[in-house]
Amino acid sequence: MIRFWDGFLSALGAFLTLILIGVPLWGAVSALRADLLPVWAWGPVVGLGFVGLVMAGAFLRKAGRGVHPLRDRRR
């Protein structure tokens, strides 16, 4: 039961990561498409998207193994 709960918390962490990274990312891309930001801003926006995907992937991998979000190994 503890692994299920830890996996659920890790999946919740992945979901929250996607929301917390995705909303500003969506706003930045919308501003870039509307020409409100300079073209060089695509670099940081792409970097933010990459970091968000890596973090969400790490949480999902932990969720699949049943590891708590703040731990490296199972309890």
Secondary structure, 3 states (H helix, E strand, C coil): CHHHHHHHHHHHHHHHHHHHHHHHHHHHHHHHHCCCCCHHHHHHHHHHHHHHHHHHHHHHHHHHHCCCCCCCCCC
